[in-house]
Amino acid sequence: MASTLVDSCVSLLTSPGHTGALVRTGVLAALTSSIFSVVGMRLPVPVAFEEVTIVGLLLLIELGLQSQKKTPQTRSRNSAKQSAASSAQQFPTGTASATSAARKTSGVSVVAQLRGQSTGGVAAAAFASEAPSQKGGAADGLSLLSPSESNLVARLQASAKAGDVAAAEVMMNKLLDADSNPGVVSYGVLISAYAKAGNVEAAERWLDALAHAGLGSPNAICVNMVISACAKQGDIARAEGWLEKMPQLGVEKDVMSYNAVIDACARTGDVDRAEQWLCRMRDEGTAPNVVSYSSVLHACAKASDAVRAESWLKTMSEDSAGNKTTATEPNAICYNAVIHACAKSGRIDRAAHWIDRMSSIGTQPTVNSYSTIIDKLAKDGDLEGAEKWLAKMADAGVEADVVSYNMILCNYSRSGDMERASKLFEQLLARGVAPNTVCLNLMINLHARTGDTASVKRRLKEMRHFGVSLDKVSFNTAIKAFVRSGDAMGAEMLLQEMRTYGLQPDLCTYNGVISACARAKDPDRAEQWMNKLIRDGWTPDAGTCSAVVDACLQANQISRAEQCLQKMEAKGLQANAQTYSALVQAIAKSGAMERAELLLAKMEVAKVDASGTAYNALISAYARRSDIEQAEKVFARMAEAGADADVASYSAMIHACAKASDLPRAEKWMAKMDKAGVEANVVTYNSVINACARCGEAVRAEGWLKHMLSKDITPGTLTYNSLINACAKAGDVASAERWLSSMAERGVQPDEVSYSTVIHACGSKQDPQRAESWLEKMRAGATPGVEGPNAFCYNSVVQSWARAGNAARAAKWLTTCARAGAEGTAASFSAVVAAYIREGSLPEA
């Protein structure tokens, strides 16, 4: 009993509370006063000295007690510091730059409880409410901290709340370095901040440090935060690892723990794994909630597994009804996940069924219920169906948002359907939906595709009117309109206006302006803008180089284009394959075949993706020179370079043969083309028929026309003209006339060449009467769209009558030719004079 009384007195005297301090003060004051009273009887002591002595003794005692109390806590903090240091060797440093950004995912969030919570305030309160109690202080340890240490904790929480995790970690390290006691809340806030920033490694490191800090087991929130961070990164194995580790840490798994792992499975579309964890959750005695089921449904939607999604929704409903609880009653998010799964799998009818089901049970469908169907239909190209669902949404009383409209507008913009896009945009405004930046950028793109600069300016004005922010995409897209119209000054003005909005032009902006200069055929201006681009700190790319070279080509300054390309190559820049091909084509057209060959060789050495265009340009150039051998060599080089020969390649080769009047070789290339599986087009057939015409092979020309028709290729005017020419050269006037007469019947419009070829054929066969008859038809306008006879027609008839010995008739048509404004040739005049001389009519001659 006496021992217990003594222990109680000692405990009271050494208690750290206010009561203990008062008792110690009183006892010490009484004891000291008694001692000084006894001493004062023999040696007088000043009162001030007595008071100072009492205060000093009290201070020494309090410091001793604080030191004893602090020793075990210091050991715990040292342990935490060592844990953090050892963990730092295992994990990267906790800076934001060392992390990978959390994935952006859509769908149902499996940690709905954490939504909307800032890292500092609400999270800190949550950690404090679950923090284990600590001897000698509050759960957060703040009662044991000095004012400066408390300030560090406050700064830690403020930094975390602001998203500055690096600064928050600096504050935490300062607390640990000062042998302070940060408490569970401080650890939890830091873990939460790193988890939300997507830095799983740093969150894990500080969770491990908390486990070794001597503050007891971490709370469930801390571990759940780390699991959730793993889930956001799609790292299922890591999330599962932490869930399995919770019992070892002395932390009980809760519904949020399981939900976080299921969410990780859902984000990657791993339906099997998500289902396994939901079943295990039940088996281990944790009842699933609506978030658990919705995560599995989201996994089904991501995997486009409508059947499985519908099955789980049924299970969820049965679970809710069987347990008579609303904890697992499907909500709009669950139904939307099923609708999403049905829509993604193309089962629009089932998606519609679930929308009707929602309405029938009193669950209001949302914008997402309809927009997932609209998005699917729009992406599949069924824009009419997408618009019908947009109307259904309005009829159901669900207000569409701008995103729903953008889904359809995006596809109209891609297809260039201005009329329907404009109509839909007007509908958007009429229904009171506020357009956003994306919406108006899509409209600007539509106008830019056609070079409609006036409409682009109007849309930019609308953006200002609606208070919609203009971004770089707005300006860069608008500049494309000025590129197409060749309005370099307009493009430059947009770049300047861009700066007034606080937006700095990027490489795309400068390249757009340079391309506008190219379209305007202004290479000087293009080079000036490229130099400005460099001065502003940008590095020209292939697009820049190509635009400047194109500007020179557009201005027909081929040598300058070559020099510009050489300068850029010297700086390590390289134009794209399209620009090289265009330059090869320009040089080849100018007849400088050697330079064109050298440039093509440079492309091959530099391993520029030499497209068939560059080779085709050379083949065509050699074809114009009737140089079949060189054309065939280039064709062989194309195959060696790995460039695929296309219909243009083969057509160019056949054209080369036709120019050289080598019909057998042309037909051989037709056979090679067929063997290679390349389908001939109208140009190809025209070339081979032309080869027949040059050789006077009318029968073979007709044979190729029949072959052409058998391939469902529609002949054109040039085809029939070549056929008529073949008949004319073969001396088959009747067939030439037949083909001319049949053109209109076959829906092909004859032209001046068609008539002049027949007229010339009649004249060549010494039949001036038939030639004159066709000339009269031309003069009478018998064929709509065909202008009056040209000089060739008149001269053919004149020479035909002269050769027939009818000088007067020949002279009459020569006079008619002059009156029609056509020029009679020297050959015609000579023929008429010769005819008069033969008749002996010297005065007329």
C-alpha positions in Angstrom: 0.0 0.0 0.0 2.8 2.4 0.9 4.7 1.4 -2.2 1.6 2.1 -4.3 1.2 5.5 -2.7 4.8 6.3 -3.3 4.6 5.3 -7.0 1.5 7.4 -7.4 3.3 10.4 -5.9 6.3 9.9 -8.2 4.1 9.5 -11.2 2.2 12.7 -10.3 5.5 14.6 -9.9 6.9 13.3 -13.2 3.7 13.7 -15.2 4.2 15.7 -18.4 0.7 17.3 -18.1 -0.3 20.6 -16.6 -1.3 19.0 -13.3 2.1 17.5 -12.8 3.8 20.8 -13.6 1.7 22.6 -11.0 2.4 20.0 -8.3 6.1 20.1 -9.0 6.1 23.9 -8.8 4.3 23.9 -5.5 6.4 21.2 -3.9 9.7 22.7 -5.1 8.6 26.2 -3.9 7.7 24.9 -0.5 10.8 22.8 -0.1 13.1 25.6 -1.3 11.4 28.2 1.0 11.8 25.9 4.0 15.5 25.5 3.3 16.1 29.2 2.8 14.1 29.9 6.0 16.4 27.6 8.0 19.4 29.2 6.4 18.0 32.7 6.9 18.1 32.2 10.6 21.9 32.2 10.5 22.7 33.9 7.2 20.2 36.5 5.7 19.3 35.6 2.0 17.8 38.2 -0.4 14.3 37.4 -1.6 15.3 37.9 -5.3 18.0 35.3 -5.0 15.5 32.9 -3.5 13.1 33.3 -6.4 15.8 33.0 -9.1 17.0 29.7 -7.5 13.5 28.2 -7.4 13.0 29.1 -11.2 16.4 27.7 -12.1 15.8 24.4 -10.3 12.3 24.1 -11.9 13.9 24.7 -15.4 16.5 22.0 -14.9 13.9 19.4 -13.7 11.6 20.1 -16.7 14.5 19.8 -19.2 15.5 16.5 -17.7 11.9 15.1 -17.9 11.6 16.3 -21.6 14.9 14.6 -22.4 13.8 11.3 -21.0 10.5 11.5 -22.8 12.1 12.4 -26.1 14.7 9.6 -26.2 12.4 6.7 -27.5 10.8 9.0 -30.0 14.2 10.0 -31.3 15.1 6.4 -31.8 11.9 5.9 -33.9 12.6 8.9 -36.0 16.2 7.7 -36.6 14.7 4.4 -37.7 12.4 6.1 -40.1 15.3 8.2 -41.6 17.3 5.0 -42.1 14.3 3.3 -43.7 13.8 6.3 -46.0 17.5 6.3 -46.9 17.6 2.5 -47.6 14.4 2.8 -49.6 16.0 5.7 -51.6 18.6 3.2 -52.8 15.9 0.9 -54.0 13.6 3.5 -55.5 14.3 6.7 -57.6 14.4 10.0 -55.8 11.0 11.5 -55.1 11.1 14.4 -57.5 8.4 15.1 -60.0 10.8 14.9 -62.9 11.7 11.3 -61.9 8.2 10.1 -62.3 6.1 9.1 -65.2 2.8 10.9 -65.5 -0.3 9.1 -64.4 -2.2 7.6 -67.3 -5.2 9.5 -68.6 -8.1 7.1 -68.5 -11.8 7.4 -69.1 -14.7 5.5 -67.5 -15.7 4.6 -64.0 -13.3 5.6 -61.2 -12.9 2.8 -58.7 -11.7 5.1 -55.9 -14.7 7.3 -55.9 -14.2 8.1 -52.2 -11.0 9.9 -53.0 -12.5 12.1 -55.7 -12.4 15.8 -55.2 -10.1 15.7 -52.2 -7.2 18.0 -52.2 -3.9 16.4 -51.1 -3.4 18.8 -48.1 -6.7 19.6 -46.3 -9.3 16.9 -46.5 -6.7 14.1 -46.9 -4.8 15.3 -43.8 -8.0 15.2 -41.8 -8.8 11.6 -43.1 -5.3 10.4 -42.1 -5.6 12.1 -38.7 -8.9 10.4 -38.0 -7.3 6.9 -38.6 -3.9 7.6 -37.2 -2.8 5.3 -34.3 -2.6 6.9 -30.9 0.8 7.9 -29.6 2.1 8.1 -26.1 2.8 11.6 -24.9 1.1 13.5 -27.8 -1.8 13.7 -30.2 -2.2 11.5 -33.2 -0.4 13.9 -35.6 2.4 14.5 -33.1 2.0 18.3 -33.3 1.7 18.8 -29.6 5.3 17.5 -29.3 6.7 20.0 -32.0 8.3 23.3 -31.5 6.7 26.4 -33.3 9.4 26.1 -36.0 8.7 22.4 -36.5 4.9 23.0 -36.6 5.6 25.6 -39.2 7.5 23.0 -41.3 4.5 20.6 -41.0 2.2 23.4 -42.2 4.5 24.2 -45.1 4.6 20.4 -46.0 0.8 20.2 -46.1 0.6 23.5 -48.1 3.2 22.3 -50.7 1.4 18.9 -51.1 -1.9 20.7 -51.5 -0.4 22.9 -54.2 1.0 19.8 -56.0 4.6 20.7 -55.3 5.7 17.3 -54.0 9.4 18.1 -54.3 9.0 21.0 -51.8 6.8 18.8 -49.6 9.6 16.2 -49.4 12.1 18.8 -48.5 10.0 19.9 -45.6 9.6 16.3 -44.5 13.4 15.7 -44.6 14.0 18.9 -42.6 11.6 17.5 -39.9 13.5 14.2 -39.8 16.9 15.9 -39.8 15.8 17.9 -36.8 14.8 14.7 -34.9 11.2 15.9 -34.9 8.2 13.8 -34.8 6.2 14.4 -38.0 3.4 12.0 -37.2 1.3 9.8 -39.4 -0.6 12.7 -40.9 2.6 14.2 -42.4 3.7 10.8 -43.8 0.2 10.3 -45.1 0.0 13.6 -46.8 3.3 13.0 -48.6 2.3 9.5 -49.7 -1.0 10.9 -51.0 0.7 13.7 -52.9 3.1 11.3 -54.6 0.3 8.8 -55.3 -1.8 11.5 -56.9 1.1 12.7 -59.0 1.6 9.2 -60.3 5.0 8.7 -58.7 4.4 5.2 -57.4 8.1 4.7 -56.5 8.2 7.7 -54.2 4.8 6.9 -52.6 6.1 3.4 -51.9 9.3 4.7 -50.4 7.5 6.9 -47.9 5.0 4.2 -47.0 8.0 2.0 -46.2 9.5 4.8 -44.2 6.2 5.2 -42.2 6.2 1.5 -41.5 9.7 1.8 -39.9 9.0 5.1 -38.1 7.9 3.5 -34.8 4.4 5.1 -35.1 2.6 1.8 -35.3 1.1 0.2 -38.4 0.3 2.5 -41.4 -3.4 3.1 -41.8 -5.5 1.7 -44.6 -5.7 5.0 -46.4 -2.0 5.2 -46.9 -1.8 1.8 -48.4 -4.9 2.3 -50.5 -3.4 5.5 -51.9 -0.4 3.5 -53.1 -2.5 0.7 -54.6 -4.6 3.4 -56.4 -1.4 5.0 -57.8 -0.4 1.6 -59.2 -3.9 1.2 -60.7 -3.7 4.5 -62.5 -0.4 3.4 -64.1 -2.0 0.1 -65.1 0.5 -1.9 -63.0 -1.8 -4.7 -61.9 1.0 -6.9 -60.4 2.3 -4.0 -58.2 -1.2 -3.2 -57.0 -1.9 -6.8 -56.2 1.5 -7.0 -54.4 0.6 -4.2 -52.0 -2.9 -5.7 -51.3 -1.3 -9.0 -50.4 1.3 -7.2 -48.2 -1.4 -5.4 -46.1 -1.7 -8.1 -43.5 2.1 -8.2 -43.0 1.9 -4.5 -42.3 -0.8 -5.0 -39.7 -3.4 -3.2 -41.9 -6.8 -4.7 -42.5 -8.0 -4.9 -46.2 -11.1 -2.9 -46.8 -13.5 -2.4 -49.7 -11.4 0.4 -51.1 -8.3 -1.8 -51.1 -10.0 -4.4 -53.3 -11.6 -1.8 -55.5 -8.3 -0.2 -56.2 -6.9 -3.5 -57.5 -10.1 -4.2 -59.5 -9.7 -0.7 -61.0 -6.2 -1.6 -62.1 -7.5 -4.6 -64.0 -10.3 -2.5 -65.5 -8.0 0.1 -66.8 -6.1 -2.5 -68.9 -9.3 -4.3 -70.0 -8.3 -7.5 -68.1 -11.9 -8.7 -67.4 -10.8 -12.2 -66.2 -8.5 -10.7 -63.5 -11.1 -8.1 -62.4 -13.7 -10.8 -62.0 -11.2 -13.0 -60.0 -10.6 -10.2 -57.5 -14.3 -9.5 -57.1 -14.9 -13.1 -56.3 -11.9 -13.3 -53.9 -13.2 -10.1 -52.2 -16.4 -11.9 -51.4 -14.7 -15.1 -50.3 -12.4 -13.1 -47.9 -15.5 -11.6 -46.2 -15.5 -8.1 -47.7 -18.8 -7.2 -49.2 -18.5 -5.5 -52.7 -20.1 -2.2 -53.2 -21.4 -0.4 -56.3 -17.8 0.8 -57.1 -16.6 -2.8 -57.1 -19.1 -3.9 -59.7 -18.8 -0.7 -61.8 -15.1 -1.4 -62.1 -15.7 -4.9 -63.5 -18.4 -3.4 -65.9 -15.8 -0.8 -67.0 -13.3 -3.7 -67.8 -16.0 -5.4 -69.9 -16.7 -2.1 -71.7 -13.0 -1.6 -72.4 -12.8 -5.1 -73.8 -16.0 -4.6 -75.9 -17.5 -7.6 -74.1 -21.2 -6.7 -74.1 -22.4 -10.2 -73.1 -20.2 -10.3 -70.0 -21.2 -6.7 -69.1 -24.9 -7.5 -69.2 -24.3 -10.7 -67.1 -22.5 -8.7 -64.4 -25.2 -6.0 -64.3 -27.8 -8.8 -63.8 -25.6 -10.3 -61.0 -25.3 -6.8 -59.4 -29.1 -6.3 -59.5 -29.8 -9.8 -58.0 -27.2 -9.1 -55.2 -28.9 -5.9 -54.3 -32.4 -7.4 -54.3 -31.2 -10.6 -52.4 -29.5 -8.6 -49.6 -32.1 -5.9 -49.6 -29.5 -3.2 -49.8 -28.8 -0.2 -52.0 -25.0 -0.7 -51.6 -24.9 -2.7 -54.9 -27.9 -1.2 -56.6 -26.8 -0.3 -60.2 -26.6 3.4 -60.8 -26.3 5.5 -64.0 -22.6 4.9 -64.2 -23.1 1.1 -64.2 -25.7 1.3 -66.9 -23.5 3.6 -69.0 -20.7 1.1 -68.8 -23.0 -1.6 -70.2 -24.2 0.7 -72.9 -20.6 1.6 -73.7 -19.8 -2.1 -74.1 -22.8 -2.7 -76.4 -22.0 0.3 -78.5 -18.3 -0.6 -78.8 -19.2 -4.1 -80.0 -21.6 -2.7 -82.6 -24.7 -3.8 -80.8 -26.6 -0.5 -81.0 -29.9 -2.3 -80.5 -28.8 -3.6 -77.1 -27.4 -0.2 -76.1 -30.8 1.3 -77.0 -32.5 -1.4 -74.9 -30.5 -0.5 -71.8 -31.3 3.2 -72.2 -35.0 2.3 -72.2 -34.4 0.0 -69.2 -32.9 2.9 -67.3 -35.9 5.1 -67.9 -38.3 2.4 -67.0 -36.8 1.9 -63.5 -36.5 5.6 -62.8 -32.8 5.9 -63.5 -32.3 9.0 -65.6 -30.1 8.4 -68.7 -27.2 10.9 -68.9 -25.3 12.6 -71.7 -22.8 9.8 -71.5 -25.6 7.2 -72.1 -26.3 8.7 -75.5 -22.9 10.1 -76.4 -21.2 6.7 -76.4 -23.6 5.6 -79.1 -23.2 8.8 -81.1 -19.4 8.4 -81.0 -19.6 4.8 -82.2 -21.9 5.7 -85.1 -19.8 8.8 -86.1 -16.6 6.8 -86.1 -18.2 4.1 -88.3 -19.2 6.8 -90.8 -22.9 6.6 -90.0 -23.3 10.3 -89.4 -27.0 10.3 -90.3 -27.5 7.7 -87.5 -25.4 9.7 -85.1 -27.5 12.8 -85.7 -30.7 10.8 -85.1 -29.4 9.7 -81.7 -28.6 13.4 -81.0 -32.2 14.2 -81.7 -33.4 11.2 -79.5 -31.3 12.6 -76.7 -33.0 16.0 -77.0 -36.5 14.4 -77.2 -35.7 12.4 -74.0 -35.1 15.7 -72.2 -31.3 15.1 -71.9 -29.4 18.2 -72.8 -26.5 17.4 -75.2 -23.2 18.9 -74.4 -20.7 20.3 -76.9 -18.7 17.1 -76.8 -21.6 15.2 -78.3 -21.8 17.6 -81.2 -18.0 17.6 -81.6 -18.1 13.8 -82.1 -20.1 14.3 -85.3 -18.5 17.6 -86.3 -15.1 15.9 -86.2 -16.1 13.4 -88.9 -17.7 16.1 -91.0 -14.5 18.0 -90.8 -12.5 15.0 -91.8 -14.7 14.3 -94.8 -15.0 17.9 -95.8 -18.8 18.0 -95.6 -19.2 21.7 -95.1 -23.0 21.9 -95.7 -23.9 19.3 -93.0 -21.3 20.6 -90.6 -22.7 24.1 -90.8 -26.2 22.9 -90.3 -25.2 20.9 -87.2 -23.3 23.9 -85.9 -26.3 26.2 -86.3 -28.4 23.5 -84.5 -25.9 23.6 -81.6 -26.3 27.3 -81.2 -30.1 27.2 -81.5 -30.3 24.7 -78.6 -28.3 27.0 -76.4 -25.1 24.8 -76.3 -22.0 26.9 -75.9 -19.4 26.1 -78.5 -15.9 25.5 -77.2 -12.4 25.8 -78.8 -12.4 22.3 -80.3 -15.8 22.9 -81.9 -14.8 26.1 -83.6 -11.4 24.7 -84.6 -13.2 22.0 -86.5 -15.3 24.5 -88.3 -12.1 26.5 -89.2 -10.6 23.4 -90.5 -13.5 22.8 -92.9 -13.1 26.3 -94.3 -9.3 25.9 -94.5 -9.6 22.8 -96.6 -11.2 24.9 -99.4 -9.0 28.0 -98.9 -12.1 30.0 -97.8 -10.2 32.7 -95.9 -13.3 35.0 -95.5 -15.1 32.2 -93.6 -12.0 31.5 -91.5 -11.9 35.2 -90.4 -15.6 35.0 -89.6 -15.1 31.9 -87.4 -12.2 33.6 -85.5 -14.5 36.6 -84.9 -17.2 34.2 -83.6 -14.7 32.7 -81.1 -14.0 36.2 -79.7 -17.8 36.9 -79.6 -18.6 33.7 -77.7 -15.7 34.2 -75.4 -14.0 31.0 -76.6 -10.3 30.8 -76.1 -8.2 30.8 -79.2 -5.3 28.3 -79.0 -2.3 27.5 -81.3 -4.5 25.0 -83.2 -6.9 27.8 -84.0 -4.3 29.9 -85.6 -2.3 27.1 -87.2 -5.4 25.7 -88.8 -6.6 29.2 -90.0 -3.2 29.7 -91.6 -3.8 26.6 -93.8 -6.6 28.5 -95.5 -4.2 31.2 -96.5 -1.7 28.6 -97.7 -4.3 27.1 -100.1 -5.3 30.6 -101.4 -1.7 31.7 -101.7 -2.3 34.7 -99.5 1.1 35.1 -97.8 0.3 38.5 -96.3 -2.9 37.1 -94.7 -0.9 34.2 -93.2 1.7 36.7 -91.8 -1.0 38.9 -90.2 -2.5 35.8 -88.4 1.0 35.0 -87.0 1.2 38.6 -85.7 -2.3 38.4 -84.2 -1.4 35.1 -82.5 1.3 37.0 -80.5 -1.3 39.5 -79.3 -3.1 36.6 -77.6 0.0 35.7 -75.7 0.6 32.7 -77.9 4.1 32.1 -79.3 4.2 30.8 -82.9 5.7 27.3 -83.1 7.4 25.5 -86.0 4.0 24.5 -87.5 3.0 28.2 -87.6 6.2 29.3 -89.3 6.0 26.4 -91.8 2.5 27.4 -92.6 3.5 31.0 -93.4 6.5 29.7 -95.6 4.1 27.4 -97.4 1.8 30.4 -98.1 4.8 32.2 -99.6 5.5 29.1 -101.7 1.9 29.1 -103.0 2.3 32.8 -103.8 5.4 32.0 -105.8 7.5 34.2 -103.6 10.8 32.4 -102.8 12.4 35.6 -101.4 9.7 36.0 -98.8 9.9 32.3 -98.0 13.6 32.5 -97.3 13.1 35.6 -95.1 10.6 33.7 -92.9 12.9 30.7 -92.6 15.7 33.0 -91.4 13.3 34.6 -88.9 12.3 31.1 -87.7 15.9 30.4 -86.9 16.4 33.7 -85.2 13.4 33.0 -82.9 15.2 29.8 -81.7 13.5 27.2 -83.8 15.3 24.5 -85.8 14.0 24.1 -89.4 12.7 20.6 -90.2 11.9 18.7 -93.4 8.7 20.7 -93.7 10.5 24.0 -93.6 13.1 22.8 -96.1 10.5 21.4 -98.5 8.4 24.6 -98.3 11.3 26.8 -99.3 12.4 24.6 -102.2 8.7 24.4 -103.3 8.6 28.2 -103.3 11.5 28.2 -105.8 9.9 25.6 -107.9 6.5 27.4 -108.0 8.4 30.5 -109.3 10.0 28.2 -111.9 13.4 29.0 -110.4 14.8 25.4 -110.7 18.4 26.3 -110.3 17.7 28.3 -107.2 15.6 25.4 -105.8 18.7 23.1 -106.3 21.0 25.6 -104.6 18.6 26.0 -101.7 18.4 22.3 -101.2 22.2 22.0 -101.3 22.5 24.8 -98.6 20.1 23.0 -96.3 21.7 19.7 -96.8 25.0 21.3 -95.8 23.4 22.3 -92.6 22.2 18.8 -91.9 18.7 19.4 -93.0 16.8 17.2 -95.5 13.7 17.8 -97.5 11.0 15.2 -97.6 10.6 12.6 -100.4 7.8 14.6 -102.0 10.0 17.7 -102.4 12.9 15.6 -103.9 10.4 14.0 -106.3 9.0 17.4 -107.3 12.5 18.8 -107.9 13.4 15.7 -110.0 10.3 16.2 -112.0 10.9 19.9 -112.6 14.5 19.3 -113.7 13.4 16.4 -115.9 10.7 18.5 -117.6 13.3 21.2 -118.3 15.2 18.5 -120.3 18.3 18.5 -118.0 18.2 14.7 -117.7 21.8 14.4 -116.3 21.0 16.7 -113.4 17.7 14.9 -112.7 19.6 11.6 -112.7 22.2 13.0 -110.3 19.5 14.2 -107.9 17.8 10.8 -108.0 21.1 9.1 -107.2 21.6 11.5 -104.3 18.1 10.4 -103.0 19.2 6.8 -103.2 22.5 7.4 -101.4 20.8 9.4 -98.7 18.2 6.7 -98.4 15.4 9.2 -98.8 12.2 7.3 -99.3 12.4 7.6 -103.1 8.7 7.2 -104.1 7.7 6.1 -107.6 6.9 9.7 -108.3 10.6 10.6 -108.8 11.3 7.6 -111.0 8.0 8.1 -113.0 9.1 11.7 -113.7 12.3 10.5 -115.2 10.6 7.7 -117.2 8.1 10.3 -118.5 10.9 12.6 -119.5 12.6 9.9 -121.4 9.3 8.9 -123.0 8.9 12.4 -124.4 12.3 12.0 -126.0 11.2 8.5 -127.4 14.2 7.0 -125.5 12.8 3.6 -124.5 16.2 2.2 -123.4 16.8 4.9 -120.8 13.2 4.7 -119.7 13.6 1.0 -119.1 16.8 1.5 -117.2 15.1 3.9 -114.8 12.3 1.4 -114.4 14.8 -1.3 -113.4 16.5 1.1 -110.9 13.1 1.7 -109.3 12.7 -2.0 -108.6 16.3 -2.2 -107.2 15.5 0.7 -104.9 12.5 -1.1 -103.5 10.0 1.5 -104.9 6.8 -0.1 -106.1 6.0 0.4 -109.8 2.4 1.7 -110.1 0.0 2.3 -112.9 1.7 5.6 -113.7 5.1 3.8 -114.0 3.8 1.3 -116.5 1.7 3.9 -118.4 4.8 6.0 -118.8 6.7 3.1 -120.2 3.9 2.3 -122.7 3.7 5.9 -123.6 7.5 5.8 -124.4 6.9 2.9 -126.7 4.0 4.7 -128.4 6.2 7.8 -128.9 8.7 5.5 -130.6 6.0 3.9 -132.6 7.0 0.5 -131.1 3.7 -1.3 -130.8 5.1 -4.8 -130.0 7.1 -3.3 -127.1 4.1 -1.4 -125.9 2.0 -4.6 -125.9 4.8 -6.4 -124.1 4.7 -3.9 -121.3 0.9 -4.3 -121.1 1.5 -8.0 -120.5 4.1 -7.3 -117.8 1.7 -4.9 -116.1 -1.0 -7.5 -116.0 1.4 -10.1 -114.6 2.5 -7.7 -111.8 -1.1 -7.4 -110.8 -1.3 -3.7 -111.6 -4.6 -2.7 -113.1 -4.4 -0.5 -116.2 -6.4 2.7 -116.3 -7.8 4.8 -119.1 -4.4 6.5 -119.6 -2.7 3.2 -120.1 -5.2 2.0 -122.7 -5.0 5.4 -124.5 -1.2 5.0 -124.7 -1.4 1.5 -126.3 -4.2 2.5 -128.7 -2.1 5.5 -129.6 0.8 3.1 -130.3 -1.6 1.2 -132.7 -2.6 4.5 -134.3 1.0 5.5 -134.9 1.6 2.2 -136.6 -1.7 2.3 -138.5 -3.0 -0.9 -136.8 -6.7 -0.1 -136.7 -7.8 -3.7 -136.0 -5.5 -4.0 -133.0 -6.6 -0.6 -131.8 -10.2 -1.8 -131.9 -9.1 -5.0 -130.1 -7.6 -2.9 -127.2 -10.8 -0.8 -127.0 -12.9 -4.0 -126.5 -10.4 -5.2 -123.9 -10.8 -1.8 -122.2 -14.6 -2.1 -122.1 -14.4 -5.6 -120.7 -12.6 -4.2 -117.7 -15.4 -1.7 -117.1 -13.1 1.2 -118.0 -14.9 4.0 -119.8 -13.2 5.3 -122.9 -12.8 9.1 -123.2 -12.5 11.5 -126.0 -8.8 10.9 -126.3 -9.4 7.1 -126.6 -11.8 7.5 -129.6 -9.5 10.1 -131.2 -6.6 7.6 -131.1 -8.9 5.0 -132.5 -10.1 7.3 -135.3 -6.5 8.2 -136.0 -5.6 4.5 -136.3 -8.4 4.0 -138.9 -7.3 7.2 -140.7 -3.7 6.0 -140.9 -4.9 2.6 -142.1 -6.9 4.4 -144.8 -10.2 3.1 -143.4 -12.2 6.2 -143.7 -15.5 4.4 -143.2 -14.4 3.1 -139.8 -13.1 6.5 -138.8 -16.5 8.0 -139.7 -18.3 5.2 -137.8 -16.3 5.8 -134.7 -16.9 9.5 -134.8 -20.6 9.0 -135.2 -20.8 6.5 -132.4 -19.0 8.8 -129.9 -22.2 10.8 -129.1 -24.2 7.6 -128.9 -21.7 6.3 -126.3 -22.0 9.5 -124.2 -18.5 10.8 -125.2 -18.2 14.4 -126.5 -16.3 14.7 -129.8 -13.9 17.6 -130.0 -12.1 19.5 -132.8 -9.5 16.8 -133.0 -12.1 14.2 -133.7 -13.5 16.0 -136.7 -10.2 17.3 -138.0 -8.8 13.7 -138.0 -11.8 12.4 -140.0 -11.6 15.4 -142.4 -7.9 14.8 -142.9 -8.6 11.1 -143.5 -11.1 11.9 -146.2 -8.7 14.3 -147.8 -5.9 11.8 -147.8 -8.2 9.3 -149.6 -8.8 11.8 -152.3 -12.5 12.3 -151.3 -12.9 16.1 -151.0 -16.7 15.8 -151.0 -16.8 13.8 -147.8 -14.2 16.0 -146.2 -16.3 19.1 -147.2 -19.4 17.5 -145.7 -17.8 17.0 -142.3 -16.5 20.6 -142.4 -20.0 21.9 -143.1 -21.3 19.9 -140.1 -18.7 21.6 -137.9 -19.6 25.0 -139.3 -23.3 24.4 -138.7 -22.7 23.5 -135.0 -24.2 20.1 -135.4 -22.3 18.9 -132.3 -22.9 21.0 -129.1 -19.7 22.0 -127.4 -17.6 21.8 -130.5 -16.3 25.1 -131.7 -16.1 26.0 -135.4 -13.5 24.5 -137.7 -9.9 25.3 -137.0 -7.3 26.2 -139.5 -6.2 22.5 -139.9 -9.8 21.5 -141.0 -10.0 24.3 -143.6 -6.5 23.6 -144.9 -7.3 19.9 -145.2 -10.4 20.6 -147.3 -8.5 23.2 -149.4 -5.7 20.9 -150.2 -8.0 18.0 -150.9 -10.0 20.0 -153.6 -6.7 21.3 -155.1 -5.3 17.7 -155.4 -8.6 16.7 -157.0 -8.1 19.4 -159.6 -10.9 21.7 -158.5 -9.0 24.9 -158.1 -12.1 27.2 -157.8 -13.6 25.1 -155.0 -10.2 25.0 -153.3 -9.9 28.8 -153.6 -13.4 29.3 -152.2 -12.6 27.4 -149.1 -9.3 29.3 -148.8 -11.3 32.5 -148.8 -13.8 31.1 -146.3 -10.9 30.2 -144.1 -9.6 33.7 -144.1 -13.0 35.2 -143.4 -13.4 32.8 -140.4 -10.2 34.2 -138.9 -8.3 31.0 -139.5 -4.9 31.2 -141.2 -4.3 29.5 -144.5 -1.0 27.7 -144.7 1.7 28.1 -147.3 1.0 24.6 -148.4 -2.7 25.5 -149.1 -1.8 28.5 -151.2 0.8 26.5 -153.1 -1.8 23.8 -153.8 -4.4 26.3 -155.1 -1.8 28.0 -157.3 -0.6 24.6 -158.7 -4.3 23.6 -159.4 -4.9 26.8 -161.4 -1.7 26.3 -163.3 -2.7 22.8 -164.2 -6.0 24.1 -165.5 -4.2 26.8 -167.5 -5.9 29.6 -165.5 -2.7 31.7 -165.1 -4.5 35.0 -164.1 -6.3 33.3 -161.2 -3.0 31.6 -160.2 
